[in-house]
Amino acid sequence: MAKVAFLGLGVMGYPMAGHLQKAGHEVTVYNRTAAKADKWVAEYGGSMGATPREAAEGCDFVMSCVGNDDDLRAVCLGDDGAFAGMSEGAIFVDHTTVSAKVTAELYAAAKEIGVSFVDAPVSGGQAGAENGQLVVMCGGDEDAYAKAEPVIGAFSKVCRRLGDSCAGQMCKMVNQICIAGLVQALSEGLNFAEKAGLDGRAVIEVIGGGAAGSWQMVNRYETMIDDKFEHGFAVDWMRKDLNICLSTGDEIGATLPVTALIDQFYKDVQALGGGRWDTSSLIKRLRALS
C-alpha cells in the first residue's frame, strides 16, 4: 500500500481517488473547490490538502486528473504546486488528457528535482471511472511506470506503457481520433434508419453483433434514439481533445481530414447549446438539419 495524493475531483477523479482509498492506499485529495474535497473525505475517509503542495507532501505517488494544460501546470508548478511538496524519488502520474508539449515540459521540470513524471491519460468515461474499469495508456521511464502500474490498477482494467514520455498522450490522441469517426458514423446510421422508417433498436440488435459493432454503439445507441444527452463526456472537452489532435497532427505531418470535419460538427453542436452534452449528440446536429 502507498501514500497517494490525488489532485482533481471531477466526474473522473472523484471515483478514481475513491477506488484508491478502497484498495487500502492512504489517500489525500485536493480539489480547487474545497467543498468537493470535503464531500469526498466524508464519503471515503482519507484526508484533504488545502493546496496541491500540502496534499503531495510525504506521498509516494501524486496523481492528477484536471481539465487542461493550464490546469495541470497550476497544480504542478509554483510555490503551492505539487512539485514543491514532493520528495526526491516520488512519482507524479497525470491522468489528464493534455498536449504532448505540456507533458514534455513537466517531465523535464520533474526530472530536475528528482521526481518521475508518467503521462497516463484514461479512456472509459465516467462509467469506467465509477466501475474501476478504465483503460490507461502511459508514457514515461520504465522504472517509474513499473512502480506506478500496481497503484493505477485500483481503477483500471487495462494499463500499458507505450513508450517514453508523451507516448501515453499520443496514444490518447489516437483514441479520440477513432472515437470521433465512430460517433459520427453511428449518428449518420441511426439518422438514416429514422428517415427510412426503421426501428432503430431493432437495427442495432441486428447489426451490433456484426462488423459494425462498437463500444459507442452498445453504450450510446439507446440515448441517441431517445434524444438524451445530459450525461457522459462533454462536447466542450471533446473539442479540446480534438484541437490537441489537430495541432499535433500538423506538427508531426499526420493528415486528419475527417477529424477536422467532425471537430467543426461539434462546433455546430455547441452553437445549439450542447457544449455540456455527451459526444453522441452529433446526431442532434443531423436532426436539426432535417
Phi and psi restraints in degrees (value plus and minus 20) as a CYANA .aco file:
   2 ALA   PHI    -144.7  -104.7
   2 ALA   PSI     143.1   183.1
   3 LYS   PHI    -114.7   -74.7
   3 LYS   PSI      98.7   138.7
   4 VAL   PHI    -147.7  -107.7
   4 VAL   PSI     117.3   157.3
   5 ALA   PHI    -124.7   -84.7
   5 ALA   PSI     120.7   160.7
   6 PHE   PHI    -146.3  -106.3
   6 PHE   PSI     102.7   142.7
   7 LEU   PHI    -129.6   -89.6
   7 LEU   PSI      95.0   135.0
   8 GLY   PHI      87.3   127.3
   8 GLY   PSI      87.6   127.6
   9 LEU   PHI    -136.3   -96.3
   9 LEU   PSI      34.2    74.2
  10 GLY   PHI     -99.6   -59.6
  10 GLY   PSI    -180.4  -140.4
  11 VAL   PHI     -83.7   -43.7
  11 VAL   PSI     -43.9    -3.9
  12 MET   PHI    -113.7   -73.7
  12 MET   PSI     -71.1   -31.1
  13 GLY   PHI     -83.2   -43.2
  13 GLY   PSI     -56.8   -16.8
  14 TYR   PHI     -77.1   -37.1
  14 TYR   PSI     -74.8   -34.8
  15 PRO   PHI     -91.8   -51.8
  15 PRO   PSI     -50.6   -10.6
  16 MET   PHI     -81.2   -41.2
  16 MET   PSI     -66.7   -26.7
  17 ALA   PHI     -82.6   -42.6
  17 ALA   PSI     -56.7   -16.7
  18 GLY   PHI     -81.2   -41.2
  18 GLY   PSI     -61.2   -21.2
  19 HIS   PHI     -84.0   -44.0
  19 HIS   PSI     -56.4   -16.4
  20 LEU   PHI     -82.9   -42.9
  20 LEU   PSI     -65.3   -25.3
  21 GLN   PHI     -84.5   -44.5
  21 GLN   PSI     -62.5   -22.5
  22 LYS   PHI     -83.2   -43.2
  22 LYS   PSI     -51.1   -11.1
  23 ALA   PHI     -94.8   -54.8
  23 ALA   PSI     -27.4    12.6
  24 GLY   PHI      85.5   125.5
  24 GLY   PSI     -20.7    19.3
  25 HIS   PHI     -93.6   -53.6
  25 HIS   PSI     134.7   174.7
  26 GLU   PHI    -112.2   -72.2
  26 GLU   PSI      84.5   124.5
  27 VAL   PHI    -128.3   -88.3
  27 VAL   PSI     112.8   152.8
  28 THR   PHI    -136.9   -96.9
  28 THR   PSI     108.6   148.6
  29 VAL   PHI    -129.6   -89.6
  29 VAL   PSI     134.7   174.7
  30 TYR   PHI    -155.4  -115.4
  30 TYR   PSI     118.0   158.0
  31 ASN   PHI    -162.2  -122.2
  31 ASN   PSI     123.6   163.6
  32 ARG   PHI     -76.9   -36.9
  32 ARG   PSI     -59.2   -19.2
  33 THR   PHI    -114.4   -74.4
  33 THR   PSI      87.9   127.9
  34 ALA   PHI     -81.6   -41.6
  34 ALA   PSI     -49.3    -9.3
  35 ALA   PHI     -79.3   -39.3
  35 ALA   PSI     -54.8   -14.8
  36 LYS   PHI     -87.4   -47.4
  36 LYS   PSI     -58.7   -18.7
  37 ALA   PHI     -86.5   -46.5
  37 ALA   PSI     -60.0   -20.0
  38 ASP   PHI     -79.2   -39.2
  38 ASP   PSI     -63.7   -23.7
  39 LYS   PHI     -83.0   -43.0
  39 LYS   PSI     -62.4   -22.4
  40 TRP   PHI     -82.0   -42.0
  40 TRP   PSI     -65.8   -25.8
  41 VAL   PHI     -82.4   -42.4
  41 VAL   PSI     -59.8   -19.8
  42 ALA   PHI     -83.6   -43.6
  42 ALA   PSI     -52.7   -12.7
  43 GLU   PHI    -103.8   -63.8
  43 GLU   PSI     -60.3   -20.3
  44 TYR   PHI    -132.0   -92.0
  44 TYR   PSI     -37.2     2.8
  45 GLY   PHI      73.6   113.6
  45 GLY   PSI    -168.7  -128.7
  46 GLY   PHI      50.4    90.4
  46 GLY   PSI    -176.7  -136.7
  47 SER   PHI    -167.6  -127.6
  47 SER   PSI     154.4   194.4
  48 MET   PHI    -151.6  -111.6
  48 MET   PSI     132.2   172.2
  49 GLY   PHI    -131.1   -91.1
  49 GLY   PSI     127.4   167.4
  50 ALA   PHI     -95.7   -55.7
  50 ALA   PSI     -42.4    -2.4
  51 THR   PHI    -158.6  -118.6
  51 THR   PSI     142.4   182.4
  52 PRO   PHI     -78.1   -38.1
  52 PRO   PSI     -58.0   -18.0
  53 ARG   PHI     -80.7   -40.7
  53 ARG   PSI     -66.8   -26.8
  54 GLU   PHI     -82.9   -42.9
  54 GLU   PSI     -61.5   -21.5
  55 ALA   PHI     -84.6   -44.6
  55 ALA   PSI     -55.3   -15.3
  56 ALA   PHI    -101.5   -61.5
  56 ALA   PSI     -39.3     0.7
  57 GLU   PHI     -79.9   -39.9
  57 GLU   PSI     106.1   146.1
  58 GLY   PHI      58.7    98.7
  58 GLY   PSI     -14.9    25.1
  59 CYS   PHI    -108.6   -68.6
  59 CYS   PSI     127.0   167.0
  60 ASP   PHI     -96.2   -56.2
  60 ASP   PSI     -57.5   -17.5
  61 PHE   PHI    -152.2  -112.2
  61 PHE   PSI     120.8   160.8
  62 VAL   PHI    -142.6  -102.6
  62 VAL   PSI     103.8   143.8
  63 MET   PHI    -135.6   -95.6
  63 MET   PSI     126.9   166.9
  64 SER   PHI    -153.9  -113.9
  64 SER   PSI     127.7   167.7
  65 CYS   PHI    -169.7  -129.7
  65 CYS   PSI      67.8   107.8
  66 VAL   PHI    -135.0   -95.0
  66 VAL   PSI    -174.9  -134.9
  67 GLY   PHI    -115.8   -75.8
  67 GLY   PSI     -67.3   -27.3
  68 ASN   PHI    -176.7  -136.7
  68 ASN   PSI    -192.6  -152.6
  69 ASP   PHI     -75.7   -35.7
  69 ASP   PSI     -68.1   -28.1
  70 ASP   PHI     -84.7   -44.7
  70 ASP   PSI     -59.6   -19.6
  71 ASP   PHI     -82.7   -42.7
  71 ASP   PSI     -59.8   -19.8
  72 LEU   PHI     -87.2   -47.2
  72 LEU   PSI     -65.0   -25.0
  73 ARG   PHI     -76.8   -36.8
  73 ARG   PSI     -61.4   -21.4
  74 ALA   PHI     -83.1   -43.1
  74 ALA   PSI     -57.8   -17.8
  75 VAL   PHI    -104.0   -64.0
  75 VAL   PSI     -35.5     4.5
  76 CYS   PHI    -114.3   -74.3
  76 CYS   PSI     -64.0   -24.0
  77 LEU   PHI    -124.0   -84.0
  77 LEU   PSI     147.1   187.1
  78 GLY   PHI      69.4   109.4
  78 GLY   PSI     154.4   194.4
  79 ASP   PHI     -81.0   -41.0
  79 ASP   PSI     -52.4   -12.4
  80 ASP   PHI    -119.3   -79.3
  80 ASP   PSI     -15.5    24.5
  81 GLY   PHI     -96.8   -56.8
  81 GLY   PSI     140.1   180.1
  82 ALA   PHI     -79.9   -39.9
  82 ALA   PSI     -58.9   -18.9
  83 PHE   PHI     -77.5   -37.5
  83 PHE   PSI     -54.3   -14.3
  84 ALA   PHI     -87.8   -47.8
  84 ALA   PSI     -41.7    -1.7
  85 GLY   PHI    -123.9   -83.9
  85 GLY   PSI     -26.0    14.0
  86 MET   PHI    -103.9   -63.9
  86 MET   PSI     122.7   162.7
  87 SER   PHI    -105.7   -65.7
  87 SER   PSI     135.0   175.0
  88 GLU   PHI     -78.3   -38.3
  88 GLU   PSI     112.7   152.7
  89 GLY   PHI      75.8   115.8
  89 GLY   PSI     -31.4     8.6
  90 ALA   PHI     -92.6   -52.6
  90 ALA   PSI     143.9   183.9
  91 ILE   PHI    -145.1  -105.1
  91 ILE   PSI     107.4   147.4
  92 PHE   PHI    -119.0   -79.0
  92 PHE   PSI     107.8   147.8
  93 VAL   PHI    -140.0  -100.0
  93 VAL   PSI      96.0   136.0
  94 ASP   PHI    -122.1   -82.1
  94 ASP   PSI      98.6   138.6
  95 HIS   PHI    -118.6   -78.6
  95 HIS   PSI     -16.6    23.4
  96 THR   PHI     -94.0   -54.0
  96 THR   PSI     127.8   167.8
  97 THR   PHI    -107.4   -67.4
  97 THR   PSI      89.2   129.2
  98 VAL   PHI    -155.5  -115.5
  98 VAL   PSI    -199.6  -159.6
  99 SER   PHI     -95.9   -55.9
  99 SER   PSI     136.3   176.3
 100 ALA   PHI     -85.9   -45.9
 100 ALA   PSI     -46.8    -6.8
 101 LYS   PHI     -82.1   -42.1
 101 LYS   PSI     -70.4   -30.4
 102 VAL   PHI     -90.4   -50.4
 102 VAL   PSI     -51.8   -11.8
 103 THR   PHI     -82.2   -42.2
 103 THR   PSI     -66.5   -26.5
 104 ALA   PHI     -83.2   -43.2
 104 ALA   PSI     -59.5   -19.5
 105 GLU   PHI     -81.8   -41.8
 105 GLU   PSI     -66.4   -26.4
 106 LEU   PHI     -96.8   -56.8
 106 LEU   PSI     -51.2   -11.2
 107 TYR   PHI     -78.8   -38.8
 107 TYR   PSI     -65.1   -25.1
 108 ALA   PHI     -87.3   -47.3
 108 ALA   PSI     -61.3   -21.3
 109 ALA   PHI     -85.2   -45.2
 109 ALA   PSI     -58.4   -18.4
 110 ALA   PHI     -86.0   -46.0
 110 ALA   PSI     -62.3   -22.3
 111 LYS   PHI     -79.9   -39.9
 111 LYS   PSI     -55.6   -15.6
 112 GLU   PHI     -83.2   -43.2
 112 GLU   PSI     -47.3    -7.3
 113 ILE   PHI    -126.6   -86.6
 113 ILE   PSI      -7.2    32.8
 114 GLY   PHI      58.1    98.1
 114 GLY   PSI       4.6    44.6
 115 VAL   PHI    -133.0   -93.0
 115 VAL   PSI     122.4   162.4
 116 SER   PHI    -109.8   -69.8
 116 SER   PSI     130.2   170.2
 117 PHE   PHI    -151.4  -111.4
 117 PHE   PSI     100.7   140.7
 118 VAL   PHI    -134.6   -94.6
 118 VAL   PSI     102.3   142.3
 119 ASP   PHI    -106.3   -66.3
 119 ASP   PSI     107.0   147.0
 120 ALA   PHI    -163.9  -123.9
 120 ALA   PSI      40.5    80.5
 121 PRO   PHI     -82.5   -42.5
 121 PRO   PSI     138.1   178.1
 122 VAL   PHI    -142.4  -102.4
 122 VAL   PSI     139.2   179.2
 123 SER   PHI    -157.0  -117.0
 123 SER   PSI     127.9   167.9
 124 GLY   PHI     115.2   155.2
 124 GLY   PSI     -29.7    10.3
 125 GLY   PHI      48.6    88.6
 125 GLY   PSI    -193.1  -153.1
 126 GLN   PHI     -78.9   -38.9
 126 GLN   PSI     -61.5   -21.5
 127 ALA   PHI     -82.8   -42.8
 127 ALA   PSI     -60.9   -20.9
 128 GLY   PHI     -83.7   -43.7
 128 GLY   PSI     -58.9   -18.9
 129 ALA   PHI     -86.7   -46.7
 129 ALA   PSI     -64.4   -24.4
 130 GLU   PHI     -86.2   -46.2
 130 GLU   PSI     -55.3   -15.3
 131 ASN   PHI    -110.9   -70.9
 131 ASN   PSI     -21.4    18.6
 132 GLY   PHI      47.6    87.6
 132 GLY   PSI      14.7    54.7
 133 GLN   PHI    -144.0  -104.0
 133 GLN   PSI      17.6    57.6
 134 LEU   PHI     -97.8   -57.8
 134 LEU   PSI     133.9   173.9
 135 VAL   PHI    -120.5   -80.5
 135 VAL   PSI     107.3   147.3
 136 VAL   PHI    -140.2  -100.2
 136 VAL   PSI     103.6   143.6
 137 MET   PHI    -132.4   -92.4
 137 MET   PSI     102.9   142.9
 138 CYS   PHI    -140.8  -100.8
 138 CYS   PSI     131.9   171.9
 139 GLY   PHI    -155.9  -115.9
 139 GLY   PSI     130.4   170.4
 140 GLY   PHI     122.7   162.7
 140 GLY   PSI    -197.3  -157.3
 141 ASP   PHI     -86.9   -46.9
 141 ASP   PSI     123.2   163.2
 142 GLU   PHI     -79.7   -39.7
 142 GLU   PSI     -63.1   -23.1
 143 ASP   PHI     -88.1   -48.1
 143 ASP   PSI     -58.1   -18.1
 144 ALA   PHI     -85.9   -45.9
 144 ALA   PSI     -62.6   -22.6
 145 TYR   PHI     -82.3   -42.3
 145 TYR   PSI     -63.9   -23.9
 146 ALA   PHI     -79.3   -39.3
 146 ALA   PSI     -56.4   -16.4
 147 LYS   PHI     -94.1   -54.1
 147 LYS   PSI     -55.0   -15.0
 148 ALA   PHI     -99.5   -59.5
 148 ALA   PSI     -48.8    -8.8
 149 GLU   PHI     -74.9   -34.9
 149 GLU   PSI     -65.5   -25.5
 150 PRO   PHI     -84.0   -44.0
 150 PRO   PSI     -51.3   -11.3
 151 VAL   PHI     -91.7   -51.7
 151 VAL   PSI     -64.6   -24.6
 152 ILE   PHI     -79.2   -39.2
 152 ILE   PSI     -49.3    -9.3
 153 GLY   PHI     -78.6   -38.6
 153 GLY   PSI     -36.0     4.0
 154 ALA   PHI     -84.3   -44.3
 154 ALA   PSI     -44.6    -4.6
 155 PHE   PHI    -152.9  -112.9
 155 PHE   PSI      -1.6    38.4
 156 SER   PHI    -146.7  -106.7
 156 SER   PSI     133.6   173.6
 157 LYS   PHI    -125.1   -85.1
 157 LYS   PSI     -44.1    -4.1
 158 VAL   PHI    -157.8  -117.8
 158 VAL   PSI     111.3   151.3
 159 CYS   PHI    -162.4  -122.4
 159 CYS   PSI     106.0   146.0
 160 ARG   PHI    -166.5  -126.5
 160 ARG   PSI     120.8   160.8
 161 ARG   PHI    -107.5   -67.5
 161 ARG   PSI     106.0   146.0
 162 LEU   PHI    -115.5   -75.5
 162 LEU   PSI     -34.9     5.1
 163 GLY   PHI     136.6   176.6
 163 GLY   PSI    -178.5  -138.5
 164 ASP   PHI     -89.4   -49.4
 164 ASP   PSI    -198.5  -158.5
 165 SER   PHI     -68.3   -28.3
 165 SER   PSI     116.5   156.5
 166 CYS   PHI      67.9   107.9
 166 CYS   PSI     -33.2     6.8
 167 ALA   PHI     -83.4   -43.4
 167 ALA   PSI     -55.1   -15.1
 168 GLY   PHI     -84.7   -44.7
 168 GLY   PSI     -64.3   -24.3
 169 GLN   PHI     -86.2   -46.2
 169 GLN   PSI     -57.3   -17.3
 170 MET   PHI     -83.2   -43.2
 170 MET   PSI     -60.7   -20.7
 171 CYS   PHI     -84.4   -44.4
 171 CYS   PSI     -59.0   -19.0
 172 LYS   PHI     -84.3   -44.3
 172 LYS   PSI     -53.9   -13.9
 173 MET   PHI     -82.8   -42.8
 173 MET   PSI     -61.6   -21.6
 174 VAL   PHI     -79.0   -39.0
 174 VAL   PSI     -63.3   -23.3
 175 ASN   PHI     -77.6   -37.6
 175 ASN   PSI     -67.7   -27.7
 176 GLN   PHI     -89.9   -49.9
 176 GLN   PSI     -56.3   -16.3
 177 ILE   PHI     -79.3   -39.3
 177 ILE   PSI     -66.1   -26.1
 178 CYS   PHI     -86.6   -46.6
 178 CYS   PSI     -61.3   -21.3
 179 ILE   PHI     -82.2   -42.2
 179 ILE   PSI     -63.6   -23.6
 180 ALA   PHI     -76.4   -36.4
 180 ALA   PSI     -66.5   -26.5
 181 GLY   PHI     -84.8   -44.8
 181 GLY   PSI     -60.6   -20.6
 182 LEU   PHI     -84.1   -44.1
 182 LEU   PSI     -63.7   -23.7
 183 VAL   PHI     -87.2   -47.2
 183 VAL   PSI     -59.9   -19.9
 184 GLN   PHI     -84.3   -44.3
 184 GLN   PSI     -62.7   -22.7
 185 ALA   PHI     -84.4   -44.4
 185 ALA   PSI     -61.7   -21.7
 186 LEU   PHI     -84.5   -44.5
 186 LEU   PSI     -60.2   -20.2
 187 SER   PHI     -81.9   -41.9
 187 SER   PSI     -65.3   -25.3
 188 GLU   PHI     -84.7   -44.7
 188 GLU   PSI     -60.5   -20.5
 189 GLY   PHI     -84.6   -44.6
 189 GLY   PSI     -65.7   -25.7
 190 LEU   PHI     -88.5   -48.5
 190 LEU   PSI     -57.3   -17.3
 191 ASN   PHI     -85.0   -45.0
 191 ASN   PSI     -60.4   -20.4
 192 PHE   PHI     -81.1   -41.1
 192 PHE   PSI     -64.2   -24.2
 193 ALA   PHI     -80.5   -40.5
 193 ALA   PSI     -61.8   -21.8
 194 GLU   PHI     -80.7   -40.7
 194 GLU   PSI     -66.3   -26.3
 195 LYS   PHI     -85.2   -45.2
 195 LYS   PSI     -50.2   -10.2
 196 ALA   PHI    -103.2   -63.2
 196 ALA   PSI     -23.0    17.0
 197 GLY   PHI      58.7    98.7
 197 GLY   PSI       1.1    41.1
 198 LEU   PHI    -110.6   -70.6
 198 LEU   PSI     135.6   175.6
 199 ASP   PHI     -99.0   -59.0
 199 ASP   PSI      90.6   130.6
 200 GLY   PHI     -78.9   -38.9
 200 GLY   PSI     -59.4   -19.4
 201 ARG   PHI     -85.1   -45.1
 201 ARG   PSI     -61.0   -21.0
 202 ALA   PHI     -84.9   -44.9
 202 ALA   PSI     -59.0   -19.0
 203 VAL   PHI     -80.0   -40.0
 203 VAL   PSI     -66.9   -26.9
 204 ILE   PHI     -86.3   -46.3
 204 ILE   PSI     -56.6   -16.6
 205 GLU   PHI     -78.9   -38.9
 205 GLU   PSI     -55.0   -15.0
 206 VAL   PHI     -99.5   -59.5
 206 VAL   PSI     -69.1   -29.1
 207 ILE   PHI    -109.4   -69.4
 207 ILE   PSI     -35.7     4.3
 208 GLY   PHI     -84.3   -44.3
 208 GLY   PSI     -47.3    -7.3
 209 GLY   PHI    -110.6   -70.6
 209 GLY   PSI     -18.3    21.7
 210 GLY   PHI    -124.9   -84.9
 210 GLY   PSI    -176.4  -136.4
 211 ALA   PHI     -86.7   -46.7
 211 ALA   PSI     -39.9     0.1
 212 ALA   PHI    -103.6   -63.6
 212 ALA   PSI     -28.6    11.4
 213 GLY   PHI     -84.4   -44.4
 213 GLY   PSI     129.3   169.3
 214 SER   PHI    -181.1  -141.1
 214 SER   PSI     146.8   186.8
 215 TRP   PHI     -79.1   -39.1
 215 TRP   PSI     -62.8   -22.8
 216 GLN   PHI     -80.1   -40.1
 216 GLN   PSI     -62.1   -22.1
 217 MET   PHI     -83.9   -43.9
 217 MET   PSI     -68.6   -28.6
 218 VAL   PHI     -83.6   -43.6
 218 VAL   PSI     -61.5   -21.5
 219 ASN   PHI    -115.6   -75.6
 219 ASN   PSI     -30.5     9.5
 220 ARG   PHI    -146.2  -106.2
 220 ARG   PSI     -30.6     9.4
 221 TYR   PHI     -84.4   -44.4
 221 TYR   PSI     -57.6   -17.6
 222 GLU   PHI     -87.3   -47.3
 222 GLU   PSI     -65.0   -25.0
 223 THR   PHI     -88.7   -48.7
 223 THR   PSI     -50.6   -10.6
 224 MET   PHI     -86.4   -46.4
 224 MET   PSI     -64.7   -24.7
 225 ILE   PHI     -81.9   -41.9
 225 ILE   PSI     -59.1   -19.1
 226 ASP   PHI    -103.7   -63.7
 226 ASP   PSI     -19.7    20.3
 227 ASP   PHI      40.1    80.1
 227 ASP   PSI      23.0    63.0
 228 LYS   PHI    -137.0   -97.0
 228 LYS   PSI     103.3   143.3
 229 PHE   PHI    -156.4  -116.4
 229 PHE   PSI      -7.5    32.5
 230 GLU   PHI    -104.3   -64.3
 230 GLU   PSI      40.0    80.0
 231 HIS   PHI    -188.1  -148.1
 231 HIS   PSI     153.7   193.7
 232 GLY   PHI      54.2    94.2
 232 GLY   PSI    -175.8  -135.8
 233 PHE   PHI    -108.4   -68.4
 233 PHE   PSI      99.9   139.9
 234 ALA   PHI     -89.6   -49.6
 234 ALA   PSI     125.8   165.8
 235 VAL   PHI     -76.7   -36.7
 235 VAL   PSI     -60.6   -20.6
 236 ASP   PHI     -76.9   -36.9
 236 ASP   PSI     -62.3   -22.3
 237 TRP   PHI     -92.0   -52.0
 237 TRP   PSI     -55.7   -15.7
 238 MET   PHI     -84.3   -44.3
 238 MET   PSI     -60.0   -20.0
 239 ARG   PHI     -84.5   -44.5
 239 ARG   PSI     -57.9   -17.9
 240 LYS   PHI     -78.8   -38.8
 240 LYS   PSI     -66.0   -26.0
 241 ASP   PHI     -86.5   -46.5
 241 ASP   PSI     -62.5   -22.5
 242 LEU   PHI     -87.2   -47.2
 242 LEU   PSI     -53.4   -13.4
 243 ASN   PHI     -85.3   -45.3
 243 ASN   PSI     -55.6   -15.6
 244 ILE   PHI     -83.3   -43.3
 244 ILE   PSI     -64.3   -24.3
 245 CYS   PHI     -79.4   -39.4
 245 CYS   PSI     -66.2   -26.2
 246 LEU   PHI     -87.2   -47.2
 246 LEU   PSI     -62.6   -22.6
 247 SER   PHI     -88.5   -48.5
 247 SER   PSI     -57.4   -17.4
 248 THR   PHI     -88.7   -48.7
 248 THR   PSI     -58.0   -18.0
 249 GLY   PHI     -77.6   -37.6
 249 GLY   PSI     -62.0   -22.0
 250 ASP   PHI     -81.9   -41.9
 250 ASP   PSI     -59.6   -19.6
 251 GLU   PHI     -88.0   -48.0
 251 GLU   PSI     -57.3   -17.3
 252 ILE   PHI    -121.4   -81.4
 252 ILE   PSI     -21.0    19.0
 253 GLY   PHI      61.0   101.0
 253 GLY   PSI       8.1    48.1
 254 ALA   PHI    -120.2   -80.2
 254 ALA   PSI     103.0   143.0
 255 THR   PHI    -103.6   -63.6
 255 THR   PSI     110.1   150.1
 256 LEU   PHI    -151.3  -111.3
 256 LEU   PSI      44.1    84.1
 257 PRO   PHI     -86.0   -46.0
 257 PRO   PSI     -60.8   -20.8
 258 VAL   PHI     -89.1   -49.1
 258 VAL   PSI     -62.0   -22.0
 259 THR   PHI     -79.7   -39.7
 259 THR   PSI     -63.6   -23.6
 260 ALA   PHI     -81.9   -41.9
 260 ALA   PSI     -59.4   -19.4
 261 LEU   PHI     -86.9   -46.9
 261 LEU   PSI     -65.4   -25.4
 262 ILE   PHI     -88.3   -48.3
 262 ILE   PSI     -52.8   -12.8
 263 ASP   PHI     -77.0   -37.0
 263 ASP   PSI     -60.4   -20.4
 264 GLN   PHI     -90.3   -50.3
 264 GLN   PSI     -51.7   -11.7
 265 PHE   PHI     -84.1   -44.1
 265 PHE   PSI     -60.0   -20.0
 266 TYR   PHI     -86.2   -46.2
 266 TYR   PSI     -51.8   -11.8
 267 LYS   PHI     -81.7   -41.7
 267 LYS   PSI     -59.3   -19.3
 268 ASP   PHI     -82.5   -42.5
 268 ASP   PSI     -59.5   -19.5
 269 VAL   PHI     -84.1   -44.1
 269 VAL   PSI     -60.1   -20.1
 270 GLN   PHI     -79.6   -39.6
 270 GLN   PSI     -59.8   -19.8
 271 ALA   PHI     -85.3   -45.3
 271 ALA   PSI     -44.3    -4.3
 272 LEU   PHI    -100.8   -60.8
 272 LEU   PSI     -21.2    18.8
 273 GLY   PHI      72.9   112.9
 273 GLY   PSI      -3.9    36.1
 274 GLY   PHI    -123.3   -83.3
 274 GLY   PSI       9.3    49.3
 275 GLY   PHI     -78.4   -38.4
 275 GLY   PSI     -51.3   -11.3
 276 ARG   PHI    -119.9   -79.9
 276 ARG   PSI     -18.7    21.3
 277 TRP   PHI     -90.2   -50.2
 277 TRP   PSI     137.8   177.8
 278 ASP   PHI     -83.1   -43.1
 278 ASP   PSI     133.8   173.8
 279 THR   PHI     -80.4   -40.4
 279 THR   PSI     -42.4    -2.4
 280 SER   PHI     -88.5   -48.5
 280 SER   PSI     -25.2    14.8
 281 SER   PHI     -89.6   -49.6
 281 SER   PSI     -18.6    21.4
 282 LEU   PHI     -74.7   -34.7
 282 LEU   PSI     -50.8   -10.8
 283 ILE   PHI     -86.4   -46.4
 283 ILE   PSI     -49.3    -9.3
 284 LYS   PHI     -84.7   -44.7
 284 LYS   PSI     -54.6   -14.6
 285 ARG   PHI     -82.4   -42.4
 285 ARG   PSI     -63.5   -23.5
 286 LEU   PHI     -84.9   -44.9
 286 LEU   PSI     -59.7   -19.7
 287 ARG   PHI     -85.3   -45.3
 287 ARG   PSI     -55.6   -15.6
 288 ALA   PHI     -87.8   -47.8
 288 ALA   PSI     -46.2    -6.2
 289 LEU   PHI    -100.0   -60.0
 289 LEU   PSI     -35.2     4.8
